[in-house]
């Protein structure tokens, strides 16, 4: 009797897992409006590793972003990240760029960015203290000049 119950529960879970795969999720990479004029290749590489998947329109959508329910979490994180700061759609206003630079610095120094839940699937995004300082300094230089329009 217990085996039947277990089999029914497993079958129900399997059917539910297959069913949720049909819930539509939009993984988009909208057009790039502005592109950063990077101060160095190192800054660009560090930003690519730690920031750009969620804070640009150049998201690399890994295989698990196509498997529900994880796909829902990934899409929500990317949408939230882009809303907060999108390097592909920056204002060219110098005052605005200065505020962005300060926000980036605070987020990296505080350890809030990249967020801890990003590391299990992106271990290379975990920056050393020296890399964090290099990224902060490089982003300050990069954001001191207007981005390039596409």
Residue, then its C-alpha position, 0 to 999 in steps of 0.5 A: x500500500x505504501x509503495x502505491x502511495x509513493x508511486x502516485x506521489x512521484x507520478x503526480x510530481x512528474x506530471x506537475x514538473x512537465x506541466x510547469x514547463x509550458x508556463x511561458x517565460x520571456x528571456x529577452x535581450x532588447x536592443x543595446x542603446x548605449x555601449x560603455x567606452x571601457x577604460x581597459x580590457x580588465x574592467x570590461x572582463x571583470x564587469x562581464x564576469x560579475x555584472x553584465x548578465x543581469x545589468x545589460x541587454x547582453x544576458x547569456x541565458x544558461x541551460x537552466x534558465x529554460x527549465x521551470x521553476x528555476x527559469x522563473x527565478x532567473x528571469x525575475x533576477x535579470x528583469x530586476x537587475x536591468x530595472x535597477x541598472x542597465x549598462x545597455x541603456x545608460x543616460x549620457x548625462x554626466x550627473x546621472x553617470x556620476x550617481x551610477x558610478x557611486x551606486x556601483x561602488x557602494x554595491x560592490x564594496x558592501x558585498x551586495x553585488x554580485x548577489x550570493x545566489x549568483x555564485x553557485x552557478x557562476x563561481x567565476x563571478x566571485x571577485x577577490x578583494x583586489x578584483x573588486x577594487x580594480x572593478x570599482x576603479x575601472x568603473x569610475x573611469x569608464x563612467x566618467x565619460x559618456x557611453x557610446x550610442x549604438 
